[in-house]
Amino acid sequence: KQNATVSIIHSKTKDPEKITREADIIIAAAGVPNLVRGSWIKPGAVVIDVGINPVN
């Protein structure tokens, strides 16, 4: 695609669900568990999760 818009979402972003629902490609690398929820991802979107977080 041409003319892509890159958006950065973090834990303080207002309405991350709206932004995520519009994404064709999502790269999650926040290190925050469940920052991106499966219900936010539109059908056909590509998701790459490279975030890590400690597990107690």
CHARMM-style PDB file with segment names, atoms N, HN, CA, C and O in Angstrom:
ATOM      1  N   LYS     1       0.831  -1.187   0.000  1.00  0.00      PROA
ATOM      2  CA  LYS     1       0.000   0.000   0.000  1.00  0.00      PROA
ATOM      3  C   LYS     1       0.870   1.243   0.000  1.00  0.00      PROA
ATOM      4  O   LYS     1       2.023   1.219   0.432  1.00  0.00      PROA
ATOM      5  N   GLN     2       0.313   2.296  -0.478  1.00  0.00      PROA
ATOM      6  HN  GLN     2      -0.623   2.316  -0.829  1.00  0.00      PROA
ATOM      7  CA  GLN     2       0.997   3.577  -0.450  1.00  0.00      PROA
ATOM      8  C   GLN     2       0.312   4.489   0.554  1.00  0.00      PROA
ATOM      9  O   GLN     2      -0.839   4.274   0.934  1.00  0.00      PROA
ATOM     10  N   ASN     3       1.035   5.497   0.970  1.00  0.00      PROA
ATOM     11  HN  ASN     3       1.971   5.672   0.662  1.00  0.00      PROA
ATOM     12  CA  ASN     3       0.485   6.517   1.863  1.00  0.00      PROA
ATOM     13  C   ASN     3      -0.019   5.942   3.182  1.00  0.00      PROA
ATOM     14  O   ASN     3      -1.099   6.306   3.649  1.00  0.00      PROA
ATOM     15  N   ALA     4       0.749   5.060   3.773  1.00  0.00      PROA
ATOM     16  HN  ALA     4       1.626   4.765   3.395  1.00  0.00      PROA
ATOM     17  CA  ALA     4       0.369   4.458   5.052  1.00  0.00      PROA
ATOM     18  C   ALA     4       0.536   5.466   6.184  1.00  0.00      PROA
ATOM     19  O   ALA     4       1.427   6.315   6.152  1.00  0.00      PROA
ATOM     20  N   THR     5      -0.325   5.360   7.172  1.00  0.00      PROA
ATOM     21  HN  THR     5      -1.049   4.670   7.198  1.00  0.00      PROA
ATOM     22  CA  THR     5      -0.227   6.175   8.376  1.00  0.00      PROA
ATOM     23  C   THR     5       0.250   5.285   9.512  1.00  0.00      PROA
ATOM     24  O   THR     5      -0.315   4.216   9.743  1.00  0.00      PROA
ATOM     25  N   VAL     6       1.278   5.715  10.219  1.00  0.00      PROA
ATOM     26  HN  VAL     6       1.737   6.584  10.032  1.00  0.00      PROA
ATOM     27  CA  VAL     6       1.808   4.963  11.350  1.00  0.00      PROA
ATOM     28  C   VAL     6       1.287   5.605  12.627  1.00  0.00      PROA
ATOM     29  O   VAL     6       1.409   6.815  12.816  1.00  0.00      PROA
ATOM     30  N   SER     7       0.708   4.793  13.501  1.00  0.00      PROA
ATOM     31  HN  SER     7       0.609   3.810  13.348  1.00  0.00      PROA
ATOM     32  CA  SER     7       0.200   5.279  14.784  1.00  0.00      PROA
ATOM     33  C   SER     7       0.931   4.564  15.905  1.00  0.00      PROA
ATOM     34  O   SER     7       1.187   3.363  15.821  1.00  0.00      PROA
ATOM     35  N   ILE     8       1.262   5.295  16.943  1.00  0.00      PROA
ATOM     36  HN  ILE     8       1.054   6.271  17.010  1.00  0.00      PROA
ATOM     37  CA  ILE     8       1.893   4.710  18.121  1.00  0.00      PROA
ATOM     38  C   ILE     8       0.893   4.797  19.265  1.00  0.00      PROA
ATOM     39  O   ILE     8       0.368   5.867  19.575  1.00  0.00      PROA
ATOM     40  N   ILE     9       0.642   3.657  19.882  1.00  0.00      PROA
ATOM     41  HN  ILE     9       1.068   2.788  19.630  1.00  0.00      PROA
ATOM     42  CA  ILE     9      -0.305   3.588  20.994  1.00  0.00      PROA
ATOM     43  C   ILE     9       0.454   3.114  22.225  1.00  0.00      PROA
ATOM     44  O   ILE     9       1.261   2.188  22.145  1.00  0.00      PROA
ATOM     45  N   HSD    10       0.195   3.743  23.351  1.00  0.00      PROA
ATOM     46  HN  HSD    10      -0.461   4.495  23.416  1.00  0.00      PROA
ATOM     47  CA  HSD    10       0.811   3.324  24.608  1.00  0.00      PROA
ATOM     48  C   HSD    10      -0.260   3.263  25.684  1.00  0.00      PROA
ATOM     49  O   HSD    10      -1.435   3.508  25.412  1.00  0.00      PROA
ATOM     50  N   SER    11       0.139   2.941  26.891  1.00  0.00      PROA
ATOM     51  HN  SER    11       1.094   2.742  27.112  1.00  0.00      PROA
ATOM     52  CA  SER    11      -0.836   2.711  27.966  1.00  0.00      PROA
ATOM     53  C   SER    11      -1.653   3.946  28.325  1.00  0.00      PROA
ATOM     54  O   SER    11      -2.693   3.817  28.970  1.00  0.00      PROA
ATOM     55  N   LYS    12      -1.221   5.125  27.932  1.00  0.00      PROA
ATOM     56  HN  LYS    12      -0.376   5.230  27.408  1.00  0.00      PROA
ATOM     57  CA  LYS    12      -1.955   6.362  28.243  1.00  0.00      PROA
ATOM     58  C   LYS    12      -2.711   6.929  27.036  1.00  0.00      PROA
ATOM     59  O   LYS    12      -3.320   7.994  27.142  1.00  0.00      PROA
ATOM     60  N   THR    13      -2.683   6.241  25.903  1.00  0.00      PROA
ATOM     61  HN  THR    13      -2.188   5.376  25.817  1.00  0.00      PROA
ATOM     62  CA  THR    13      -3.387   6.706  24.708  1.00  0.00      PROA
ATOM     63  C   THR    13      -4.889   6.676  24.940  1.00  0.00      PROA
ATOM     64  O   THR    13      -5.426   5.696  25.455  1.00  0.00      PROA
ATOM     65  N   LYS    14      -5.563   7.754  24.559  1.00  0.00      PROA
ATOM     66  HN  LYS    14      -5.127   8.551  24.140  1.00  0.00      PROA
ATOM     67  CA  LYS    14      -7.019   7.792  24.671  1.00  0.00      PROA
ATOM     68  C   LYS    14      -7.635   6.990  23.529  1.00  0.00      PROA
ATOM     69  O   LYS    14      -7.275   7.172  22.365  1.00  0.00      PROA
ATOM     70  N   ASP    15      -8.551   6.117  23.866  1.00  0.00      PROA
ATOM     71  HN  ASP    15      -8.843   5.969  24.811  1.00  0.00      PROA
ATOM     72  CA  ASP    15      -9.309   5.280  22.932  1.00  0.00      PROA
ATOM     73  C   ASP    15      -8.423   4.430  22.010  1.00  0.00      PROA
ATOM     74  O   ASP    15      -8.547   4.511  20.788  1.00  0.00      PROA
ATOM     75  N   PRO    16      -7.530   3.616  22.590  1.00  0.00      PROA
ATOM     76  CA  PRO    16      -6.679   2.765  21.749  1.00  0.00      PROA
ATOM     77  C   PRO    16      -7.483   1.751  20.937  1.00  0.00      PROA
ATOM     78  O   PRO    16      -7.038   1.311  19.877  1.00  0.00      PROA
ATOM     79  N   GLU    17      -8.658   1.383  21.428  1.00  0.00      PROA
ATOM     80  HN  GLU    17      -9.020   1.741  22.289  1.00  0.00      PROA
ATOM     81  CA  GLU    17      -9.493   0.419  20.704  1.00  0.00      PROA
ATOM     82  C   GLU    17      -9.876   0.950  19.327  1.00  0.00      PROA
ATOM     83  O   GLU    17      -9.803   0.211  18.345  1.00  0.00      PROA
ATOM     84  N   LYS    18     -10.275   2.193  19.237  1.00  0.00      PROA
ATOM     85  HN  LYS    18     -10.334   2.793  20.034  1.00  0.00      PROA
ATOM     86  CA  LYS    18     -10.679   2.788  17.958  1.00  0.00      PROA
ATOM     87  C   LYS    18      -9.522   2.776  16.959  1.00  0.00      PROA
ATOM     88  O   LYS    18      -9.705   2.428  15.792  1.00  0.00      PROA
ATOM     89  N   ILE    19      -8.349   3.152  17.416  1.00  0.00      PROA
ATOM     90  HN  ILE    19      -8.200   3.435  18.364  1.00  0.00      PROA
ATOM     91  CA  ILE    19      -7.177   3.193  16.537  1.00  0.00      PROA
ATOM     92  C   ILE    19      -6.809   1.781  16.087  1.00  0.00      PROA
ATOM     93  O   ILE    19      -6.519   1.555  14.912  1.00  0.00      PROA
ATOM     94  N   THR    20      -6.822   0.840  17.019  1.00  0.00      PROA
ATOM     95  HN  THR    20      -7.058   1.024  17.973  1.00  0.00      PROA
ATOM     96  CA  THR    20      -6.439  -0.540  16.711  1.00  0.00      PROA
ATOM     97  C   THR    20      -7.411  -1.189  15.736  1.00  0.00      PROA
ATOM     98  O   THR    20      -6.987  -1.932  14.851  1.00  0.00      PROA
ATOM     99  N   ARG    21      -8.698  -0.926  15.880  1.00  0.00      PROA
ATOM    100  HN  ARG    21      -9.042  -0.322  16.599  1.00  0.00      PROA
ATOM    101  CA  ARG    21      -9.710  -1.524  14.996  1.00  0.00      PROA
ATOM    102  C   ARG    21      -9.525  -1.125  13.528  1.00  0.00      PROA
ATOM    103  O   ARG    21      -9.984  -1.837  12.635  1.00  0.00      PROA
ATOM    104  N   GLU    22      -8.866  -0.009  13.274  1.00  0.00      PROA
ATOM    105  HN  GLU    22      -8.493   0.570  13.999  1.00  0.00      PROA
ATOM    106  CA  GLU    22      -8.654   0.463  11.905  1.00  0.00      PROA
ATOM    107  C   GLU    22      -7.363  -0.071  11.288  1.00  0.00      PROA
ATOM    108  O   GLU    22      -7.140   0.092  10.088  1.00  0.00      PROA
ATOM    109  N   ALA    23      -6.512  -0.707  12.092  1.00  0.00      PROA
ATOM    110  HN  ALA    23      -6.693  -0.840  13.066  1.00  0.00      PROA
ATOM    111  CA  ALA    23      -5.175  -1.103  11.639  1.00  0.00      PROA
ATOM    112  C   ALA    23      -5.193  -2.345  10.752  1.00  0.00      PROA
ATOM    113  O   ALA    23      -5.927  -3.300  11.009  1.00  0.00      PROA
ATOM    114  N   ASP    24      -4.372  -2.312   9.708  1.00  0.00      PROA
ATOM    115  HN  ASP    24      -3.776  -1.536   9.500  1.00  0.00      PROA
ATOM    116  CA  ASP    24      -4.156  -3.484   8.865  1.00  0.00      PROA
ATOM    117  C   ASP    24      -3.005  -4.328   9.399  1.00  0.00      PROA
ATOM    118  O   ASP    24      -2.996  -5.549   9.242  1.00  0.00      PROA
ATOM    119  N   ILE    25      -2.035  -3.671  10.031  1.00  0.00      PROA
ATOM    120  HN  ILE    25      -2.042  -2.679  10.158  1.00  0.00      PROA
ATOM    121  CA  ILE    25      -0.875  -4.343  10.618  1.00  0.00      PROA
ATOM    122  C   ILE    25      -0.698  -3.809  12.030  1.00  0.00      PROA
ATOM    123  O   ILE    25      -0.682  -2.596  12.244  1.00  0.00      PROA
ATOM    124  N   ILE    26      -0.566  -4.715  12.994  1.00  0.00      PROA
ATOM    125  HN  ILE    26      -0.579  -5.700  12.821  1.00  0.00      PROA
ATOM    126  CA  ILE    26      -0.368  -4.333  14.392  1.00  0.00      PROA
ATOM    127  C   ILE    26       0.917  -4.985  14.873  1.00  0.00      PROA
ATOM    128  O   ILE    26       1.071  -6.203  14.793  1.00  0.00      PROA
ATOM    129  N   ILE    27       1.835  -4.176  15.371  1.00  0.00      PROA
ATOM    130  HN  ILE    27       1.710  -3.186  15.437  1.00  0.00      PROA
ATOM    131  CA  ILE    27       3.054  -4.695  15.990  1.00  0.00      PROA
ATOM    132  C   ILE    27       2.984  -4.299  17.455  1.00  0.00      PROA
ATOM    133  O   ILE    27       3.106  -3.123  17.796  1.00  0.00      PROA
ATOM    134  N   ALA    28       2.789  -5.284  18.313  1.00  0.00      PROA
ATOM    135  HN  ALA    28       2.691  -6.239  18.035  1.00  0.00      PROA
ATOM    136  CA  ALA    28       2.656  -5.039  19.748  1.00  0.00      PROA
ATOM    137  C   ALA    28       3.995  -5.312  20.418  1.00  0.00      PROA
ATOM    138  O   ALA    28       4.515  -6.426  20.359  1.00  0.00      PROA
ATOM    139  N   ALA    29       4.547  -4.284  21.055  1.00  0.00      PROA
ATOM    140  HN  ALA    29       4.125  -3.378  21.102  1.00  0.00      PROA
ATOM    141  CA  ALA    29       5.847  -4.421  21.717  1.00  0.00      PROA
ATOM    142  C   ALA    29       5.881  -3.572  22.975  1.00  0.00      PROA
ATOM    143  O   ALA    29       6.907  -2.973  23.298  1.00  0.00      PROA
ATOM    144  N   ALA    30       4.770  -3.520  23.681  1.00  0.00      PROA
ATOM    145  HN  ALA    30       3.936  -4.007  23.419  1.00  0.00      PROA
ATOM    146  CA  ALA    30       4.640  -2.615  24.816  1.00  0.00      PROA
ATOM    147  C   ALA    30       5.165  -3.190  26.119  1.00  0.00      PROA
ATOM    148  O   ALA    30       5.545  -2.435  27.014  1.00  0.00      PROA
ATOM    149  N   GLY    31       5.194  -4.504  26.244  1.00  0.00      PROA
ATOM    150  HN  GLY    31       4.885  -5.117  25.517  1.00  0.00      PROA
ATOM    151  CA  GLY    31       5.578  -5.096  27.520  1.00  0.00      PROA
ATOM    152  C   GLY    31       4.496  -4.935  28.573  1.00  0.00      PROA
ATOM    153  O   GLY    31       4.755  -5.076  29.768  1.00  0.00      PROA
ATOM    154  N   VAL    32       3.285  -4.639  28.123  1.00  0.00      PROA
ATOM    155  HN  VAL    32       3.075  -4.525  27.152  1.00  0.00      PROA
ATOM    156  CA  VAL    32       2.128  -4.495  29.012  1.00  0.00      PROA
ATOM    157  C   VAL    32       1.138  -5.585  28.632  1.00  0.00      PROA
ATOM    158  O   VAL    32       0.632  -5.587  27.510  1.00  0.00      PROA
ATOM    159  N   PRO    33       0.850  -6.516  29.545  1.00  0.00      PROA
ATOM    160  CA  PRO    33      -0.068  -7.593  29.181  1.00  0.00      PROA
ATOM    161  C   PRO    33      -1.461  -7.070  28.836  1.00  0.00      PROA
ATOM    162  O   PRO    33      -1.983  -6.174  29.500  1.00  0.00      PROA
ATOM    163  N   ASN    34      -2.046  -7.636  27.802  1.00  0.00      PROA
ATOM    164  HN  ASN    34      -1.622  -8.363  27.262  1.00  0.00      PROA
ATOM    165  CA  ASN    34      -3.417  -7.333  27.370  1.00  0.00      PROA
ATOM    166  C   ASN    34      -3.636  -5.890  26.935  1.00  0.00      PROA
ATOM    167  O   ASN    34      -4.765  -5.402  26.985  1.00  0.00      PROA
ATOM    168  N   LEU    35      -2.588  -5.199  26.512  1.00  0.00      PROA
ATOM    169  HN  LEU    35      -1.671  -5.595  26.471  1.00  0.00      PROA
ATOM    170  CA  LEU    35      -2.767  -3.836  26.011  1.00  0.00      PROA
ATOM    171  C   LEU    35      -3.604  -3.857  24.735  1.00  0.00      PROA
ATOM    172  O   LEU    35      -4.429  -2.970  24.515  1.00  0.00      PROA
ATOM    173  N   VAL    36      -3.392  -4.869  23.895  1.00  0.00      PROA
ATOM    174  HN  VAL    36      -2.722  -5.590  24.074  1.00  0.00      PROA
ATOM    175  CA  VAL    36      -4.195  -5.049  22.683  1.00  0.00      PROA
ATOM    176  C   VAL    36      -5.065  -6.277  22.903  1.00  0.00      PROA
ATOM    177  O   VAL    36      -4.557  -7.361  23.189  1.00  0.00      PROA
ATOM    178  N   ARG    37      -6.350  -6.110  22.774  1.00  0.00      PROA
ATOM    179  HN  ARG    37      -6.763  -5.230  22.542  1.00  0.00      PROA
ATOM    180  CA  ARG    37      -7.283  -7.223  22.989  1.00  0.00      PROA
ATOM    181  C   ARG    37      -7.702  -7.824  21.648  1.00  0.00      PROA
ATOM    182  O   ARG    37      -7.817  -7.117  20.647  1.00  0.00      PROA
ATOM    183  N   GLY    38      -7.923  -9.110  21.644  1.00  0.00      PROA
ATOM    184  HN  GLY    38      -7.830  -9.685  22.457  1.00  0.00      PROA
ATOM    185  CA  GLY    38      -8.298  -9.807  20.419  1.00  0.00      PROA
ATOM    186  C   GLY    38      -9.557  -9.264  19.776  1.00  0.00      PROA
ATOM    187  O   GLY    38      -9.678  -9.269  18.551  1.00  0.00      PROA
ATOM    188  N   SER    39     -10.489  -8.800  20.580  1.00  0.00      PROA
ATOM    189  HN  SER    39     -10.390  -8.796  21.575  1.00  0.00      PROA
ATOM    190  CA  SER    39     -11.751  -8.269  20.043  1.00  0.00      PROA
ATOM    191  C   SER    39     -11.553  -6.950  19.301  1.00  0.00      PROA
ATOM    192  O   SER    39     -12.451  -6.505  18.587  1.00  0.00      PROA
ATOM    193  N   TRP    40     -10.397  -6.325  19.461  1.00  0.00      PROA
ATOM    194  HN  TRP    40      -9.667  -6.687  20.042  1.00  0.00      PROA
ATOM    195  CA  TRP    40     -10.104  -5.058  18.786  1.00  0.00      PROA
ATOM    196  C   TRP    40      -9.556  -5.268  17.377  1.00  0.00      PROA
ATOM    197  O   TRP    40      -9.486  -4.317  16.598  1.00  0.00      PROA
ATOM    198  N   ILE    41      -9.170  -6.485  17.042  1.00  0.00      PROA
ATOM    199  HN  ILE    41      -9.227  -7.257  17.675  1.00  0.00      PROA
ATOM    200  CA  ILE    41      -8.464  -6.746  15.788  1.00  0.00      PROA
ATOM    201  C   ILE    41      -9.461  -7.119  14.700  1.00  0.00      PROA
ATOM    202  O   ILE    41     -10.257  -8.046  14.853  1.00  0.00      PROA
ATOM    203  N   LYS    42      -9.400  -6.380  13.601  1.00  0.00      PROA
ATOM    204  HN  LYS    42      -8.753  -5.627  13.476  1.00  0.00      PROA
ATOM    205  CA  LYS    42     -10.349  -6.645  12.517  1.00  0.00      PROA
ATOM    206  C   LYS    42      -9.932  -7.892  11.744  1.00  0.00      PROA
ATOM    207  O   LYS    42      -8.749  -8.229  11.704  1.00  0.00      PROA
ATOM    208  N   PRO    43     -10.884  -8.573  11.137  1.00  0.00      PROA
ATOM    209  CA  PRO    43     -10.569  -9.763  10.346  1.00  0.00      PROA
ATOM    210  C   PRO    43      -9.568  -9.429   9.237  1.00  0.00      PROA
ATOM    211  O   PRO    43      -9.702  -8.420   8.545  1.00  0.00      PROA
ATOM    212  N   GLY    44      -8.577 -10.286   9.084  1.00  0.00      PROA
ATOM    213  HN  GLY    44      -8.468 -11.106   9.646  1.00  0.00      PROA
ATOM    214  CA  GLY    44      -7.578 -10.107   8.040  1.00  0.00      PROA
ATOM    215  C   GLY    44      -6.376  -9.276   8.451  1.00  0.00      PROA
ATOM    216  O   GLY    44      -5.408  -9.187   7.696  1.00  0.00      PROA
ATOM    217  N   ALA    45      -6.413  -8.665   9.629  1.00  0.00      PROA
ATOM    218  HN  ALA    45      -7.200  -8.737  10.242  1.00  0.00      PROA
ATOM    219  CA  ALA    45      -5.273  -7.865  10.092  1.00  0.00      PROA
ATOM    220  C   ALA    45      -4.114  -8.788  10.456  1.00  0.00      PROA
ATOM    221  O   ALA    45      -4.321  -9.918  10.897  1.00  0.00      PROA
ATOM    222  N   VAL    46      -2.909  -8.296  10.269  1.00  0.00      PROA
ATOM    223  HN  VAL    46      -2.741  -7.378   9.911  1.00  0.00      PROA
ATOM    224  CA  VAL    46      -1.700  -9.034  10.634  1.00  0.00      PROA
ATOM    225  C   VAL    46      -1.248  -8.535  11.997  1.00  0.00      PROA
ATOM    226  O   VAL    46      -1.142  -7.328  12.214  1.00  0.00      PROA
ATOM    227  N   VAL    47      -0.977  -9.467  12.924  1.00  0.00      PROA
ATOM    228  HN  VAL    47      -1.063 -10.448  12.747  1.00  0.00      PROA
ATOM    229  CA  VAL    47      -0.535  -9.103  14.271  1.00  0.00      PROA
ATOM    230  C   VAL    47       0.826  -9.737  14.530  1.00  0.00      PROA
ATOM    231  O   VAL    47       1.008 -10.942  14.358  1.00  0.00      PROA
ATOM    232  N   ILE    48       1.771  -8.911  14.944  1.00  0.00      PROA
ATOM    233  HN  ILE    48       1.623  -7.933  15.085  1.00  0.00      PROA
ATOM    234  CA  ILE    48       3.103  -9.375  15.335  1.00  0.00      PROA
ATOM    235  C   ILE    48       3.299  -8.932  16.780  1.00  0.00      PROA
ATOM    236  O   ILE    48       3.324  -7.735  17.066  1.00  0.00      PROA
ATOM    237  N   ASP    49       3.436  -9.889  17.688  1.00  0.00      PROA
ATOM    238  HN  ASP    49       3.415 -10.861  17.456  1.00  0.00      PROA
ATOM    239  CA  ASP    49       3.591  -9.583  19.111  1.00  0.00      PROA
ATOM    240  C   ASP    49       5.025  -9.872  19.520  1.00  0.00      PROA
ATOM    241  O   ASP    49       5.449 -11.028  19.547  1.00  0.00      PROA
ATOM    242  N   VAL    50       5.769  -8.825  19.837  1.00  0.00      PROA
ATOM    243  HN  VAL    50       5.425  -7.887  19.815  1.00  0.00      PROA
ATOM    244  CA  VAL    50       7.164  -8.990  20.251  1.00  0.00      PROA
ATOM    245  C   VAL    50       7.384  -8.508  21.680  1.00  0.00      PROA
ATOM    246  O   VAL    50       8.521  -8.441  22.148  1.00  0.00      PROA
ATOM    247  N   GLY    51       6.305  -8.175  22.370  1.00  0.00      PROA
ATOM    248  HN  GLY    51       5.381  -8.229  21.990  1.00  0.00      PROA
ATOM    249  CA  GLY    51       6.413  -7.698  23.744  1.00  0.00      PROA
ATOM    250  C   GLY    51       6.664  -8.837  24.712  1.00  0.00      PROA
ATOM    251  O   GLY    51       6.232  -9.968  24.491  1.00  0.00      PROA
ATOM    252  N   ILE    52       7.368  -8.524  25.787  1.00  0.00      PROA
ATOM    253  HN  ILE    52       7.719  -7.605  25.967  1.00  0.00      PROA
ATOM    254  CA  ILE    52       7.583  -9.488  26.863  1.00  0.00      PROA
ATOM    255  C   ILE    52       7.223  -8.821  28.177  1.00  0.00      PROA
ATOM    256  O   ILE    52       7.332  -7.603  28.316  1.00  0.00      PROA
ATOM    257  N   ASN    53       6.796  -9.621  29.136  1.00  0.00      PROA
ATOM    258  HN  ASN    53       6.708 -10.610  29.023  1.00  0.00      PROA
ATOM    259  CA  ASN    53       6.523  -9.104  30.470  1.00  0.00      PROA
ATOM    260  C   ASN    53       6.735 -10.224  31.469  1.00  0.00      PROA
ATOM    261  O   ASN    53       6.572 -11.397  31.135  1.00  0.00      PROA
ATOM    262  N   PRO    54       7.098  -9.867  32.697  1.00  0.00      PROA
ATOM    263  CA  PRO    54       7.362 -10.901  33.703  1.00  0.00      PROA
ATOM    264  C   PRO    54       6.083 -11.610  34.135  1.00  0.00      PROA
ATOM    265  O   PRO    54       5.008 -11.012  34.171  1.00  0.00      PROA
ATOM    266  N   VAL    55       6.216 -12.875  34.456  1.00  0.00      PROA
ATOM    267  HN  VAL    55       7.090 -13.360  34.426  1.00  0.00      PROA
ATOM    268  CA  VAL    55       5.102 -13.671  34.955  1.00  0.00      PROA
ATOM    269  C   VAL    55       5.442 -14.074  36.379  1.00  0.00      PROA
ATOM    270  O   VAL    55       6.510 -14.629  36.638  1.00  0.00      PROA
ATOM    271  N   ASN    56       4.539 -13.796  37.292  1.00  0.00      PROA
ATOM    272  HN  ASN    56       3.671 -13.345  37.082  1.00  0.00      PROA
ATOM    273  CA  ASN    56       4.780 -14.154  38.704  1.00  0.00      PROA
ATOM    274  C   ASN    56       4.429 -15.591  38.958  1.00  0.00      PROA
ATOM    275  OT1 ASN    56       4.565 -16.071  40.084  1.00  0.00      PROA
TER     276      ASN     56
END
